[in-house]
Amino acid sequence: MLIREDDVTISDATTGEIIRELTIDPTRNYQPRKTRQRKTPRSEDRGVTDDSTHP
């Protein structure tokens, strides 16, 4: 990560490929206020359980 004032550049450490460039807005609160709902339910939520008889 390269940070200069409010500008941030994120790159791959081995290749140098730029992954993302962004500008931080100091007037915004970037911390999540509450937990978001999952987009994809976990296997337990879908009634999927371990099958001990399956190899």
FILUM-996604 format. One record per residue (C-alpha): residue number from 0; residue in one letter; x, y, z. Coordinates in nm, 3 decimals, decimal comma. Layout:
REC  nr rest      xx      yy      zz
REC NUM    A       X       Y       Z
...
// end
This chain:
REC  nr rest      xx      yy      zz
REC   0    M   0,000   0,000   0,000
REC   1    L   0,123   0,346  -0,087
REC   2    I  -0,050   0,625   0,101
REC   3    R   0,006   0,992   0,025
REC   4    E  -0,224   1,228   0,208
REC   5    D  -0,575   1,106   0,114
REC   6    D  -0,468   0,904  -0,194
REC   7    V  -0,413   0,530  -0,157
REC   8    T  -0,266   0,289  -0,413
REC   9    I  -0,280  -0,083  -0,345
REC  10    S  -0,051  -0,306  -0,548
REC  11    D   0,068  -0,666  -0,557
REC  12    A   0,395  -0,688  -0,364
REC  13    T   0,555  -0,935  -0,606
REC  14    T   0,440  -0,810  -0,947
REC  15    G   0,380  -0,441  -0,877
REC  16    E   0,040  -0,468  -1,047
REC  17    I  -0,195  -0,196  -0,924
REC  18    I  -0,496  -0,361  -0,764
REC  19    R  -0,686  -0,051  -0,659
REC  20    E  -0,649   0,326  -0,638
REC  21    L  -0,876   0,536  -0,420
REC  22    T  -0,909   0,864  -0,236
REC  23    I  -1,009   0,862   0,128
REC  24    D  -1,283   1,111   0,216
REC  25    P  -1,210   1,226   0,574
REC  26    T  -1,570   1,343   0,617
REC  27    R  -1,702   0,985   0,581
REC  28    N  -1,720   0,724   0,852
REC  29    Y  -1,581   0,410   0,688
REC  30    Q  -1,635   0,183   0,986
REC  31    P  -1,939  -0,043   0,960
REC  32    R  -2,221   0,062   1,190
REC  33    K  -2,382  -0,282   1,214
REC  34    T  -2,338  -0,632   1,077
REC  35    R  -2,463  -0,670   0,721
REC  36    Q  -2,687  -0,953   0,609
REC  37    R  -2,508  -1,236   0,429
REC  38    K  -2,565  -1,246   0,053
REC  39    T  -2,516  -1,624   0,043
REC  40    P  -2,648  -1,831   0,332
REC  41    R  -2,404  -2,062   0,506
REC  42    S  -2,453  -2,438   0,465
REC  43    E  -2,592  -2,464   0,821
REC  44    D  -2,857  -2,209   0,729
REC  45    R  -2,968  -2,425   0,436
REC  46    G  -3,008  -2,738   0,649
REC  47    V  -2,687  -2,900   0,518
REC  48    T  -2,513  -3,121   0,773
REC  49    D  -2,205  -3,344   0,772
REC  50    D  -2,275  -3,696   0,653
REC  51    S  -2,050  -3,936   0,846
REC  52    T  -2,142  -4,219   0,604
REC  53    H  -2,006  -4,033   0,301
REC  54    P  -1,647  -4,132   0,211
// end
